Amino acid sequence: MNCITIIGRRLGAALCLLVIGATATVADDLPWSLGGRVVVTAVSDGDTIRSGQLRIRLHGIDAPERQQHCTTPEGARWACGNAARDALKTLVASVAALDCQITDVDRYGRLIMRCFAGEVDVGARLVRAGMALAYRRYADDYIADEEAARAARLGLWAGQFDAPWDWRRSKQR
C-alpha cells in the first residue's frame, strides 16, 4: 500500500512528502490528524511558511499581504503586510521546528496546517496580537482572539485597514 492510498487522493503527493520528509505521526482518524515536526525554511508572508518545497498556509487566519499598507490613528501609512510577516518570522524563530497538524489542502496546493511553537498556537498568537484576522470563511477557531485584539486596539486594529480578502479582491480588477 502506498502513501496516497493510505491518506486518500484528496491530499495527494504533497502529504506524502510531508510524511516522508518530517517526523509525522499517523493516527486512526486519517487524514486530518496527520502532522509532525515542521522545520521552517522561509516565511513568505504573515500566514504562509515554507519547509523546503512544502508551502504551508496557517489554518484559520488571514494576514495582510506583503504589499498591503494600513493607516495609523494619526493617518500615516505603514507597511502592515511586512509587519505581519516579521511577526510570524519572530515567532517561528523561537523554536527549532513547529509542531503542526494538517487540516486541509487549498486550491493552490498549499498544506493548511495548525502549528504550534512549543505550547503557543501560532495562528492564535498572530490574531491576538492584531497582526492577522480570524479567517471566518474557513474556520471559527480564532474569533475570540480577534475580538480581544480589536477591543485592545492592537496591531491592525489600532488604525484603519482593509481586510486581507478585501484588499486582494480590489487588486484583481
MARGUMAR-417644 format. One record per residue: residue number from 1; residue in three letters; x, z, y of N, C-alpha, C in turn. Coordinates in steps of 0.02 Angstrom, whole numbers, padded with zeros to 5 digits. Example, Ala and Ser with C-alpha at 12.3 -4.5 7.8 and 13.67 -1.06 7.14 Angstrom:
BEGIN
  minu  dokol    n.xx    n.zz    n.yy   ca.xx   ca.zz   ca.yy    c.xx    c.zz    c.yy
     1    ala   00660   00390  -00284   00615   00390  -00225   00660   00390  -00165
     2    ser   00642   00354  -00112   00684   00357  -00053   00645   00394   00002
This chain:
BEGIN
  minu  dokol    n.xx    n.zz    n.yy   ca.xx   ca.zz   ca.yy    c.xx    c.zz    c.yy
     1    met   00043   00000  -00059   00000   00000   00000   00045   00000   00062
     2    asn   00033  -00046   00109   00075  -00048   00169   00045  -00006   00225
     3    cys   00083  -00001   00279   00063   00041   00336  -00004   00019   00366
     4    ile  -00014  -00045   00375  -00076  -00069   00406  -00136  -00053   00361
     5    thr  -00129  -00059   00296  -00183  -00042   00251  -00201   00032   00257
     6    ile  -00151   00075   00265  -00163   00146   00269  -00200   00165   00332
     7    ile  -00180   00138   00389  -00210   00161   00452  -00266   00117   00477
     8    gly  -00276   00060   00448  -00330   00016   00469  -00306  -00039   00516
     9    arg  -00337  -00095   00512  -00314  -00153   00551  -00322  -00144   00626
    10    arg  -00369  -00104   00649  -00380  -00096   00721  -00318  -00074   00758
    11    leu  -00281  -00029   00728  -00221  -00003   00761  -00160  -00046   00749
    12    gly  -00160  -00085   00696  -00109  -00136   00685  -00037  -00114   00682
    13    ala   00005  -00163   00692   00077  -00154   00683   00108  -00106   00733
    14    ala   00080  -00099   00792   00108  -00053   00842   00111   00018   00814
    15    leu   00059   00038   00779   00060   00105   00750   00108   00110   00692
    16    cys   00115   00056   00656   00164   00057   00601   00234   00070   00629
    17    leu   00249   00038   00685   00313   00051   00717   00320   00124   00737
    18    leu   00266   00153   00762   00268   00223   00781   00281   00267   00720
    19    val   00246   00253   00665   00255   00293   00605   00326   00287   00579
    20    ile   00353   00227   00580   00420   00215   00555   00472   00242   00603
    21    gly   00461   00233   00668   00511   00250   00719   00509   00321   00744
    22    ala   00457   00358   00731   00452   00426   00755   00441   00472   00695
    23    thr   00447   00536   00706   00434   00584   00653   00360   00598   00651
    24    ala   00321   00548   00635   00248   00553   00636   00222   00588   00574
    25    thr   00166   00622   00582   00132   00651   00525   00063   00619   00519
    26    val   00040   00611   00459  -00024   00579   00446  -00068   00630   00410
    27    ala  -00127   00643   00440  -00174   00690   00411  -00231   00653   00378
    28    asp  -00276   00691   00347  -00331   00662   00309  -00379   00620   00352
    29    asp  -00386   00637   00417  -00435   00603   00458  -00404   00545   00498
    30    leu  -00365   00505   00465  -00334   00447   00496  -00387   00402   00527
    31    pro  -00373   00363   00578  -00307   00359   00610  -00300   00405   00669
    32    trp  -00351   00440   00690  -00349   00473   00754  -00303   00534   00757
    33    ser  -00281   00560   00702  -00234   00616   00706  -00162   00594   00701
    34    leu  -00151   00528   00696  -00083   00503   00691  -00044   00521   00754
    35    gly   00014   00547   00745   00055   00566   00803   00124   00585   00782
    36    gly   00162   00610   00829   00230   00630   00814   00269   00642   00877
    37    arg   00334   00647   00868   00380   00659   00924   00396   00592   00956
    38    val   00388   00588   01021   00400   00526   01058   00456   00539   01108
    39    val   00510   00502   01100   00565   00505   01147   00550   00455   01203
    40    val   00545   00480   01264   00528   00437   01321   00592   00402   01344
    41    thr   00590   00335   01344   00648   00296   01367   00637   00270   01437
    42    ala   00575   00268   01461   00560   00246   01530   00491   00270   01550
    43    val   00483   00279   01615   00418   00295   01644   00399   00235   01687
    44    ser   00347   00201   01667   00326   00140   01702   00289   00155   01766
    45    asp   00242   00202   01762   00203   00223   01821   00176   00292   01805
    46    gly   00127   00315   01843   00103   00383   01836   00063   00399   01775
    47    asp   00047   00348   01734   00009   00360   01673   00034   00320   01613
    48    thr   00092   00289   01620   00118   00247   01566   00192   00260   01555
    49    ile   00210   00271   01491   00280   00281   01473   00300   00231   01420
    50    arg   00364   00227   01408   00390   00184   01354   00433   00228   01308
    51    ser   00431   00209   01245   00476   00238   01196   00504   00179   01158
    52    gly   00563   00156   01180   00590   00094   01152   00543   00037   01169
    53    gln   00520   00001   01118   00475  -00056   01129   00401  -00035   01135
    54    leu   00386   00027   01119   00316   00050   01122   00295   00066   01193
    55    arg   00238   00040   01213   00207   00056   01278   00152   00106   01265
    56    ile   00154   00162   01300   00107   00217   01288   00071   00234   01352
    57    arg   00005   00230   01350  -00038   00248   01407  -00064   00318   01392
    58    leu  -00059   00363   01441  -00083   00432   01431  -00159   00434   01428
    59    his  -00183   00467   01378  -00255   00474   01366  -00291   00509   01423
    60    gly  -00348   00481   01444  -00395   00515   01487  -00378   00520   01560
    61    ile  -00323   00487   01582  -00305   00491   01653  -00293   00421   01681
    62    asp  -00298   00416   01747  -00281   00355   01783  -00244   00375   01846
    63    ala  -00183   00351   01854  -00142   00369   01912  -00137   00309   01958
    64    pro  -00122   00321   02022  -00112   00265   02068  -00059   00217   02042
    65    glu  -00068   00154   02057  -00019   00102   02038   00043   00110   02081
    66    arg   00100   00085   02056   00163   00093   02093   00160   00065   02164
    67    gln   00124   00011   02173   00120  -00021   02240   00067   00011   02284
    68    gln   00030   00059   02258  -00026   00088   02295  -00002   00140   02345
    69    his  -00035   00140   02403  -00022   00189   02456  -00085   00229   02469
    70    cys  -00075   00290   02491  -00130   00334   02510  -00118   00357   02581
    71    thr  -00163   00397   02608  -00158   00419   02677  -00157   00495   02680
    72    thr  -00112   00522   02721  -00109   00594   02731  -00167   00616   02775
    73    pro  -00180   00681   02781  -00233   00704   02826  -00221   00683   02899
    74    glu  -00157   00673   02917  -00140   00652   02985  -00145   00576   02994
    75    gly  -00160   00540   02940  -00168   00467   02945  -00107   00427   02927
    76    ala  -00052   00459   02907   00009   00423   02888   00002   00397   02816
    77    arg   00029   00337   02805   00029   00309   02737   00087   00338   02697
    78    trp   00074   00350   02633   00128   00373   02589   00122   00337   02522
    79    ala   00177   00329   02488   00180   00292   02425   00157   00336   02368
    80    cys   00092   00345   02362   00064   00391   02311   00076   00365   02241
    81    gly   00079   00299   02231   00093   00272   02165   00163   00290   02141
    82    asn   00212   00285   02185   00280   00305   02168   00284   00380   02158
    83    ala   00247   00418   02198   00247   00491   02190   00217   00511   02123
    84    ala   00165   00476   02101   00135   00491   02035   00185   00476   01979
    85    arg   00219   00419   01985   00271   00401   01936   00325   00455   01934
    86    asp   00348   00477   01993   00401   00527   01997   00378   00594   01968
    87    ala   00314   00612   01978   00288   00674   01949   00290   00670   01872
    88    leu   00272   00613   01844   00275   00604   01772   00347   00606   01747
    89    lys   00392   00573   01784   00464   00574   01765   00490   00646   01762
    90    thr   00474   00685   01812   00497   00754   01815   00470   00794   01756
    91    leu   00407   00784   01740   00375   00821   01686   00406   00803   01618
    92    val   00416   00739   01604   00443   00719   01539   00518   00734   01534
    93    ala   00552   00740   01590   00624   00756   01589   00636   00827   01566
    94    ser   00584   00869   01566   00591   00939   01548   00597   00951   01473
    95    val   00586   00898   01432   00590   00906   01359   00628   00847   01329
    96    ala   00655   00858   01269   00691   00804   01235   00643   00750   01210
    97    ala   00584   00772   01189   00534   00725   01164   00465   00755   01176
    98    leu   00416   00712   01182   00347   00734   01189   00315   00738   01119
    99    asp   00268   00782   01111   00227   00784   01051   00162   00748   01068
   100    cys   00148   00693   01033   00091   00651   01051   00047   00637   00991
   101    gln  -00018   00630   01005  -00066   00609   00955  -00101   00547   00982
   102    ile  -00108   00498   00940  -00140   00435   00961  -00215   00443   00962
   103    thr  -00247   00414   01013  -00320   00415   01017  -00349   00345   01013
   104    asp  -00310   00295   01032  -00336   00226   01031  -00279   00178   01046
   105    val  -00296   00114   01047  -00251   00061   01070  -00292   00021   01120
   106    asp  -00264   00008   01180  -00302  -00027   01231  -00297  -00103   01223
   107    arg  -00332  -00139   01266  -00335  -00212   01260  -00268  -00244   01275
   108    tyr  -00221  -00208   01304  -00154  -00234   01319  -00104  -00217   01264
   109    gly  -00128  -00186   01211  -00085  -00168   01155  -00047  -00102   01165
   110    arg  -00063  -00066   01218  -00031  -00001   01228  -00063   00051   01183
   111    leu  -00023   00096   01158  -00050   00153   01121  -00078   00202   01172
   112    ile  -00138   00226   01161  -00168   00278   01204  -00154   00343   01168
   113    met  -00117   00388   01202  -00096   00450   01169  -00105   00509   01214
   114    arg  -00123   00565   01183  -00124   00629   01218  -00056   00660   01202
   115    cys  -00019   00677   01255   00050   00701   01245   00060   00770   01276
   116    phe   00105   00807   01245   00122   00874   01266   00197   00879   01276
   117    ala   00216   00911   01332   00286   00928   01345   00291   01002   01330
   118    gly   00312   01019   01269   00308   01088   01247   00235   01106   01239
   119    glu   00213   01158   01274   00143   01180   01272   00100   01147   01326
   120    val   00130   01107   01369   00096   01079   01427   00065   01011   01410
   121    asp   00000   01005   01419  -00035   00941   01412  -00016   00899   01473
   122    val   00020   00845   01462   00047   00804   01517  -00009   00777   01561
   123    gly  -00062   00750   01531  -00117   00724   01570  -00150   00777   01613
   124    ala  -00163   00835   01583  -00194   00890   01620  -00151   00911   01679
   125    arg  -00085   00916   01668  -00040   00938   01721  -00041   00889   01780
   126    leu  -00040   00823   01765  -00040   00774   01819  -00106   00775   01858
   127    val  -00162   00782   01822  -00227   00783   01855  -00234   00848   01896
   128    arg  -00213   00904   01868  -00218   00968   01902  -00174   00970   01965
   129    ala  -00119   00931   01965  -00076   00928   02024  -00101   00877   02075
   130    gly  -00155   00842   02058  -00183   00793   02104  -00145   00727   02105
   131    met  -00105   00714   02054  -00066   00652   02051  -00097   00599   02006
   132    ala  -00153   00616   01975  -00191   00569   01934  -00264   00592   01935
   133    leu  -00308   00547   01915  -00379   00564   01911  -00401   00566   01838
   134    ala  -00454   00603   01825  -00485   00601   01759  -00515   00532   01751
   135    tyr  -00499   00498   01697  -00524   00429   01687  -00590   00435   01650
   136    arg  -00642   00454   01686  -00708   00470   01658  -00739   00413   01619
   137    arg  -00719   00353   01633  -00746   00295   01597  -00728   00299   01522
   138    tyr  -00672   00331   01508  -00647   00333   01439  -00645   00403   01408
   139    ala  -00645   00455   01449  -00640   00523   01421  -00663   00573   01473
   140    asp  -00684   00631   01450  -00705   00684   01496  -00660   00745   01490
   141    asp  -00602   00737   01460  -00557   00793   01447  -00531   00828   01509
   142    tyr  -00522   00791   01564  -00486   00819   01622  -00530   00827   01684
   143    ile  -00594   00827   01676  -00639   00832   01733  -00630   00899   01769
   144    ala  -00625   00953   01733  -00616   01019   01764  -00550   01022   01802
   145    asp  -00497   00991   01774  -00432   00990   01808  -00437   00951   01873
   146    glu  -00474   00895   01871  -00482   00855   01932  -00521   00894   01985
   147    glu  -00574   00928   01964  -00614   00966   02012  -00574   01022   02044
   148    ala  -00529   01053   02005  -00486   01106   02032  -00437   01077   02083
   149    ala  -00407   01019   02068  -00360   00988   02115  -00396   00967   02179
   150    arg  -00455   00941   02171  -00495   00919   02229  -00512   00979   02274
   151    ala  -00534   01033   02243  -00552   01093   02281  -00492   01122   02318
   152    ala  -00434   01118   02287  -00372   01145   02318  -00339   01094   02364
   153    arg  -00366   01032   02367  -00339   00978   02408  -00266   00964   02392
   154    leu  -00252   00958   02327  -00184   00945   02304  -00172   00870   02295
   155    gly  -00110   00849   02305  -00090   00781   02292  -00132   00730   02329
   156    leu  -00162   00684   02291  -00204   00632   02320  -00261   00661   02361
   157    trp  -00287   00718   02338  -00346   00748   02369  -00332   00778   02438
   158    ala  -00268   00782   02458  -00251   00809   02524  -00272   00761   02580
   159    gly  -00276   00697   02565  -00294   00648   02615  -00346   00600   02588
   160    gln  -00335   00535   02602  -00381   00484   02578  -00345   00436   02531
   161    phe  -00383   00411   02482  -00354   00364   02434  -00410   00324   02402
   162    asp  -00391   00268   02374  -00437   00229   02332  -00424   00250   02261
   163    ala  -00476   00260   02222  -00467   00274   02151  -00427   00215   02121
   164    pro  -00381   00229   02076  -00339   00176   02048  -00379   00116   02022
   165    trp  -00435   00129   01989  -00475   00073   01961  -00505   00031   02017
   166    asp  -00523   00063   02073  -00549   00025   02131  -00493  -00014   02164
   167    trp  -00435   00016   02171  -00377  -00018   02201  -00358  -00080   02161
   168    arg  -00356  -00073   02094  -00339  -00130   02051  -00391  -00187   02060
   169    arg  -00454  -00168   02060  -00507  -00217   02067  -00501  -00254   02135
   170    ser  -00483  -00219   02188  -00476  -00251   02254  -00418  -00300   02256
   171    lys  -00369  -00291   02213  -00310  -00335   02212  -00322  -00397   02168
   172    gln  -00376  -00397   02129  -00391  -00454   02085  -00425  -00511   02123
   173    arg  -00446  -00500   02183  -00482  -00551   02221  -00436  -00604   02247
